[in-house]
Amino acid sequence: MIYDLLAKACQVVEILREKDRLRRVSQCFYWCGEMVPVERDLSSVSPVDALLRKLNAELIRLSPDNYRDYHLTYPIRSRRYKALRYLSKGYHSFTLIRDNEVLGDVWHARVGATRAELTHRDFNVLGISPGEKDVYLFDMFIDPNRRGQSLALPLLGGALYGLGQAGCAKGYGFFKADNIPALWVHRMLKYKELPRVRIERILGVTRVLARNPKT
């Protein structure tokens, strides 16, 4: 709970420092749009070693058991508190680093999680139901100061490859339909787009408006 409060407090400060803060603040109260659920067969994902070498970066697996083995520096304070919150709940991440500086991360339930551990609040909204050998990846983050530096492909692609090697069958996730960079990354990684979902979010309460049968 304390990490959640600290993360939200830091996010408020960070939003108020942004140039488009009025739009960001308004979206905290109200947002309406389409979300695109996606799935990826993990049996055919390629390794990303060449991309990591090009970036001079490393992709590590972060868990509640090994977090203290690393002395990571996060680019924004709220992300550090979010990481601590997720770790306290037993989640794991693939974290892209260079010299212990976090360039980005993406989170998931531990491999081999029970059905209860795997379940996520997004499932009902997205209309998905991952199986016991599947994994749901959520809350992918890229350092705002490094966007445009081709970090998303090695991060998400490396996570998919690592999870496939660990025995997971399918990887699930989603992106907002108007997020063109996210759409491009997911299509580059050969995700299958599932029926879109139109939602309305008011003060943090999400309501599903419609599901689009077209992908």
MIVO-728123 format. One record per atom (N, C-alpha, C): x, y, z. Coordinates in steps of 0.02 Angstrom, whole numbers, padded with zeros to 5 digits, always signed. Layout:
# MIVO-728123
XYZ
...
# end
This chain:
# MIVO-728123
+00041-00060+00000
+00000+00000+00000
+00043+00063+00000
+00097+00063+00040
+00139+00123+00044
+00172+00138-00022
+00194+00085-00058
+00226+00096-00123
+00176+00123-00173
+00114+00100-00169
+00062+00124-00214
+00050+00199-00203
+00046+00220-00140
+00035+00290-00124
+00094+00333-00146
+00155+00308-00135
+00215+00345-00155
+00218+00352-00231
+00202+00298-00267
+00203+00300-00340
+00153+00351-00366
+00093+00352-00338
+00042+00399-00361
+00060+00471-00345
+00089+00482-00286
+00110+00549-00268
+00164+00575-00315
+00212+00532-00332
+00265+00551-00378
+00238+00563-00448
+00189+00523-00468
+00160+00531-00535
+00125+00598-00541
+00092+00621-00488
+00059+00687-00490
+00111+00741-00502
+00166+00738-00466
+00219+00788-00474
+00248+00785-00545
+00260+00724-00569
+00289+00716-00636
+00242+00741-00691
+00177+00728-00684
+00129+00752-00733
+00126+00828-00734
+00129+00859-00676
+00126+00932-00672
+00187+00965-00703
+00241+00927-00712
+00302+00954-00742
+00302+00947-00818
+00255+00908-00845
+00253+00896-00917
+00222+00955-00954
+00241+00961-01019
+00216+01016-01060
+00141+01008-01073
+00118+00945-01083
+00047+00933-01096
+00010+00914-01033
+00027+00945-00977
+00000+00925-00912
-00076+00932-00908
-00105+00981-00943
-00178+00989-00940
-00213+00928-00970
-00188+00904-01027
-00218+00845-01058
-00208+00784-01013
-00149+00776-00984
-00135+00719-00942
-00178+00720-00879
-00187+00779-00850
-00228+00784-00790
-00300+00767-00806
-00325+00792-00863
-00395+00779-00882
-00406+00704-00893
-00355+00669-00920
-00361+00597-00932
-00362+00557-00867
-00336+00586-00814
-00339+00552-00749
-00411+00549-00724
-00451+00598-00746
-00522+00600-00725
-00567+00564-00775
-00551+00571-00839
-00594+00540-00890
-00554+00520-00951
-00565+00458-00976
-00536+00436-01038
-00583+00388-01072
-00589+00394-01138
-00632+00349-01177
-00595+00333-01241
-00592+00269-01259
-00558+00250-01320
-00556+00175-01328
-00522+00152-01381
-00518+00081-01397
-00453+00051-01371
-00459-00009-01345
-00401-00048-01325
-00397-00110-01370
-00336-00130-01387
-00325-00186-01432
-00292-00243-01394
-00330-00295-01374
-00298-00353-01343
-00258-00391-01396
-00202-00421-01375
-00159-00457-01422
-00134-00521-01390
-00115-00570-01433
-00085-00631-01409
-00028-00651-01455
+00021-00686-01428
+00079-00708-01467
+00096-00779-01449
+00100-00823-01500
+00124-00891-01491
+00199-00886-01475
+00220-00910-01417
+00289-00902-01395
+00336-00956-01420
+00311-01002-01460
+00355-01056-01483
+00399-01035-01541
+00385-00976-01570
+00423-00956-01630
+00455-00887-01623
+00465-00864-01562
+00495-00798-01552
+00571-00802-01559
+00600-00755-01593
+00672-00754-01604
+00709-00718-01548
+00771-00738-01533
+00811-00702-01482
+00828-00632-01505
+00846-00589-01458
+00859-00518-01474
+00932-00499-01456
+00976-00548-01454
+01045-00535-01434
+01079-00481-01476
+01067-00482-01541
+01099-00433-01585
+01075-00362-01569
+01011-00354-01554
+00984-00289-01537
+01013-00264-01471
+01021-00309-01423
+01049-00290-01359
+01122-00269-01366
+01160-00305-01407
+01229-00286-01418
+01234-00218-01450
+01190-00205-01497
+01190-00140-01531
+01177-00083-01482
+01135-00096-01433
+01118-00045-01382
+01168-00044-01325
+01213-00093-01324
+01258-00102-01267
+01218-00106-01202
+01165-00146-01205
+01119-00152-01149
+01111-00226-01130
+01080-00237-01073
+01069-00304-01046
+00996-00310-01025
+00967-00369-01037
+00899-00382-01016
+00901-00431-00958
+00881-00408-00900
+00883-00450-00840
+00813-00470-00818
+00809-00524-00781
+00745-00545-00752
+00744-00525-00679
+00697-00482-00663
+00692-00456-00594
+00636-00493-00558
+00650-00513-00496
+00600-00549-00456
+00606-00527-00383
+00557-00545-00342
+00563-00528-00270
+00625-00559-00238
+00651-00613-00266
+00708-00648-00237
+00775-00616-00254
+00779-00583-00312
+00845-00558-00333
+00850-00482-00338
+00795-00446-00322
+00795-00374-00332
+00853-00340-00296
+00869-00362-00236
+00921-00329-00197
+00992-00345-00223
+00997-00393-00269
+01062-00408-00299
+01083-00354-00348
+01035-00315-00371
+01050-00262-00419
+01042-00194-00384
+01083-00147-00405
+01078-00079-00378
+01054-00034-00435
+00990-00039-00448
+00961-00007-00507
+00944+00066-00495
+00955+00106-00546
+00935+00176-00546
+00878+00185-00595
+00822+00212-00572
+00764+00224-00614
+00762+00296-00638
+00742+00308-00701
+00743+00375-00729
+00692+00422-00697
+00637+00394-00673
+00587+00435-00638
+00568+00398-00574
+00556+00437-00522
+00547+00408-00455
+00485+00364-00451
+00431+00383-00485
+00370+00343-00480
+00380+00272-00506
+00424+00264-00555
+00435+00197-00583
+00469+00152-00532
+00513+00179-00493
+00546+00139-00441
+00495+00114-00390
+00449+00159-00370
+00399+00138-00321
+00350+00088-00351
+00335+00096-00416
+00292+00047-00449
+00325-00022-00450
+00391-00022-00465
+00427-00086-00465
+00425-00118-00396
+00435-00080-00344
+00432-00107-00276
+00363-00133-00259
+00312-00099-00283
+00243-00121-00271
+00231-00188-00307
+00251-00193-00370
+00241-00255-00407
+00280-00312-00374
+00341-00299-00354
+00381-00351-00322
+00349-00375-00257
+00320-00328-00220
+00288-00347-00157
+00227-00391-00168
+00199-00388-00229
+00141-00430-00247
+00163-00496-00279
+00229-00505-00286
+00253-00568-00314
+00263-00568-00389
+00254-00510-00422
+00264-00507-00494
+00338-00508-00512
+00353-00526-00574
+00420-00526-00601
+00423-00478-00660
+00483-00459-00680
+00490-00415-00738
+00550-00435-00780
+00547-00414-00843
+00606-00411-00886
+00625-00338-00887
+00687-00323-00867
+00709-00253-00859
+00770-00241-00903
+00764-00191-00946
+00819-00173-00991
+00863-00121-00956
+00928-00138-00949
+00973-00094-00912
+01037-00081-00951
+01069-00026-00934
+01137-00011-00957
+01174+00020-00898
+01227-00013-00876
+01265+00012-00818
+01219+00022-00757
+01174-00027-00747
+01126-00026-00690
+01074+00029-00695
+01071+00065-00750
+01019+00116-00761
+00962+00083-00799
+00901+00090-00773
+00843+00060-00804
+00821+00100-00866
+00821+00066-00923
+00798+00097-00985
+00724+00082-00998
+00701+00026-00971
+00631+00007-00979
+00617-00059-00944
+00554-00075-00934
+00537-00139-00904
+00466-00159-00924
+00450-00223-00916
+00383-00249-00928
+00370-00304-00877
+00309-00308-00851
+00294-00351-00794
+00248-00409-00811
+00252-00462-00770
+00210-00521-00781
+00208-00562-00716
+00158-00606-00711
+00155-00653-00655
+00211-00703-00664
+00236-00731-00609
+00291-00779-00613
+00271-00838-00656
+00320-00866-00691
+00308-00926-00731
+00288-00983-00684
+00235-01019-00702
+00211-01073-00659
+00163-01049-00605
+00139-00986-00612
+00093-00958-00562
+00028-00998-00559
-00003-00998-00502
-00069-01030-00496
-00120-00988-00534
-00179-01016-00544
-00232-00979-00579
-00248-00914-00543
-00249-00916-00477
-00264-00856-00438
-00210-00803-00446
-00146-00825-00450
-00091-00778-00458
-00090-00749-00529
-00110-00789-00577
-00109-00768-00647
-00163-00716-00661
-00221-00723-00629
-00278-00680-00643
-00261-00607-00632
-00282-00565-00679
-00269-00493-00676
-00334-00456-00688
-00342-00398-00659
-00404-00360-00665
-00418-00340-00738
-00368-00339-00781
-00377-00320-00851
-00416-00373-00890
-00417-00436-00866
-00444-00490-00906
-00517-00479-00925
-00558-00458-00877
-00629-00448-00891
-00640-00391-00940
-00599-00339-00934
-00605-00282-00980
-00585-00303-01051
-00530-00339-01056
-00504-00358-01122
-00540-00417-01153
-00577-00455-01112
-00611-00513-01139
-00565-00571-01154
-00512-00579-01115
-00464-00633-01126
-00463-00680-01066
-00441-00741-01078
-00437-00791-01024
-00376-00835-01036
-00317-00811-01017
-00256-00850-01027
-00258-00918-00991
-00229-00968-01022
-00225-01034-00992
-00168-01038-00942
-00162-01096-00910
-00112-01105-00857
-00040-01099-00882
-00029-01113-00945
+00039-01108-00973
+00050-01042-01010
+00001-00998-01006
+00007-00933-01039
+00031-00880-00990
+00047-00821-01016
+00072-00767-00974
+00043-00701-00999
+00028-00656-00953
+00002-00590-00970
+00055-00539-00953
+00076-00501-01003
+00126-00449-00993
+00091-00381-00988
+00110-00341-00939
+00075-00278-00928
+00122-00223-00906
+00097-00162-00912
+00132-00102-00889
+00203-00096-00915
+00210-00100-00982
+00277-00090-01011
+00296-00017-01007
+00358-00004-00988
+00383+00063-00977
+00447+00073-01017
+00453+00131-01049
+00514+00153-01082
+00533+00221-01052
+00595+00230-01035
+00618+00294-01009
+00596+00351-01056
+00555+00398-01031
+00530+00452-01075
+00585+00491-01110
+00643+00496-01079
+00699+00532-01109
+00735+00493-01163
+00717+00429-01171
+00750+00386-01220
+00703+00358-01272
+00642+00383-01274
+00595+00360-01324
+00620+00381-01393
+00610+00336-01442
+00637+00348-01508
+00706+00317-01518
+00731+00282-01467
+00797+00251-01471
+00793+00175-01482
+00736+00152-01507
+00727+00081-01525
+00738+00035-01466
+00707+00050-01409
+00713+00009-01350
+00656-00042-01342
+00598-00027-01372
+00539-00069-01361
+00547-00139-01390
+00577-00144-01449
+00584-00210-01480
+00628-00258-01440
+00688-00237-01420
+00729-00283-01379
+00698-00297-01311
+00662-00249-01282
+00631-00260-01217
+00575-00310-01222
+00524-00295-01263
+00466-00339-01267
+00483-00403-01303
+00522-00398-01357
+00542-00459-01393
+00584-00505-01350
+00629-00476-01310
+00669-00517-01265
+00628-00549-01211
+00577-00513-01186
+00533-00542-01136
+00494-00601-01165
+00468-00593-01225
+00430-00647-01257
+00474-00708-01268
+00535-00696-01291
+00581-00751-01304
+00598-00788-01238
+00613-00749-01186
+00631-00779-01121
+00574-00818-01092
+00513-00793-01098
+00455-00829-01071
+00440-00892-01111
+00451-00889-01177
+00443-00949-01218
+00494-01002-01199
+00556-00981-01186
+00608-01029-01166
+00593-01058-01097
+00555-01021-01057
+00538-01045-00990
+00478-01091-00990
+00448-01103-01049
+00394-01150-01054
+00324-01121-01063
+00319-01055-01067
+00254-01024-01078
+00231-01035-01150
+00166-01043-01160
+00139-01058-01226
+00120-00995-01265
+00083-00950-01233
+00061-00889-01266
+00072-00829-01221
+00085-00772-01251
+00092-00710-01214
+00035-00663-01234
+00002-00635-01184
-00053-00589-01195
-00034-00518-01173
-00068-00470-01201
-00058-00400-01182
-00110-00357-01216
-00098-00291-01218
-00143-00246-01253
-00107-00180-01265
-00135-00140-01310
-00112-00071-01319
-00172-00029-01339
-00166+00036-01329
-00220+00082-01349
-00218+00091-01424
-00277+00090-01456
-00281+00091-01528
-00250+00153-01559
-00249+00208-01523
-00221+00270-01551
-00146+00278-01536
-00116+00226-01506
-00044+00228-01491
-00007+00195-01550
+00011+00236-01599
+00041+00210-01661
+00107+00175-01648
+00153+00203-01607
+00216+00166-01593
+00204+00097-01563
+00155+00091-01517
+00140+00026-01487
+00111-00022-01540
+00068+00003-01583
+00040-00038-01637
+00096-00065-01681
+00143-00022-01699
+00199-00041-01742
+00242-00095-01708
+00258-00086-01644
+00300-00134-01608
+00265-00202-01604
+00201-00203-01587
+00166-00267-01581
+00160-00303-01648
+00152-00265-01701
+00149-00297-01767
+00217-00321-01789
+00270-00285-01772
+00337-00307-01788
+00353-00373-01752
+00325-00381-01693
+00337-00442-01653
+00286-00497-01669
+00244-00485-01721
+00198-00535-01747
+00145-00557-01697
+00122-00509-01657
+00064-00522-01614
+00001-00530-01657
-00045-00569-01633
-00112-00574-01663
-00158-00525-01627
-00191-00482-01665
-00236-00433-01634
-00305-00465-01625
-00332-00462-01565
-00397-00489-01548
-00450-00435-01554
-00514-00453-01550
-00567-00402-01556
-00556-00343-01509
-00563-00284-01537
-00551-00223-01498
-00606-00211-01447
-00589-00174-01395
-00635-00159-01341
-00639-00083-01332
-00698-00056-01333
-00706+00015-01320
-00725+00024-01247
-00687+00065-01211
-00699+00074-01140
-00706+00148-01122
-00735+00158-01064
-00740+00225-01035
-00714+00220-00964
-00668+00264-00946
-00640+00263-00879
-00653+00330-00845
-00690+00329-00790
-00707+00389-00753
-00682+00382-00682
-00636+00425-00662
-00607+00424-00594
-00582+00354-00575
-00550+00321-00624
-00521+00255-00610
-00569+00197-00616
-00633+00210-00627
-00683+00157-00636
-00692+00144-00710
-00680+00082-00731
-00682+00064-00802
-00747+00030-00821
-00776+00052-00876
-00838+00023-00902
-00828+00003-00975
-00845-00059-00992
-00839-00082-01061
-00900-00059-01099
-00888-00022-01154
-00943+00004-01194
-00962-00043-01250
-00912-00072-01284
-00927-00118-01340
-00865-00157-01357
-00876-00213-01390
-00820-00253-01417
-00827-00253-01492
-00774-00236-01526
-00774-00233-01599
-00755-00302-01626
-00798-00335-01666
-00783-00401-01690
-00725-00402-01740
-00708-00344-01769
-00653-00341-01817
-00587-00333-01781
-00533-00361-01809
-00466-00354-01780
-00426-00305-01820
# end
